[in-house]
């Protein structure tokens, strides 16, 4: 995934690539963004990690985190939470 910055220095992510990381369809991510259901947090490292930043994006139970270096390149990323398909299967099983 490519991460860019806008004129204010805010991070800009491609919605389709982010949707893939969150295991949800791109159109669902865009709709949830319009509804204000997607949140993000940027944390700056301290001490020996001062050149790093951690970017966290949450959408419902899905969470994607990336550690960025000084050049805004991803050095580590992870998906946390239950993927969308797993939630659907779990709900369907409960319904029976």
Buried (B, 14 or more C-beta within 10 A) or exposed (E): EEBEEEEEEEBEBEEEEBBBBBBBEBEBBBEBBEEEEBEBEEEEEEEEEEEBBBBBBBBBEBBBBBBBEEEBEEEEBEBEBBBBEEBEEEEEEEEE
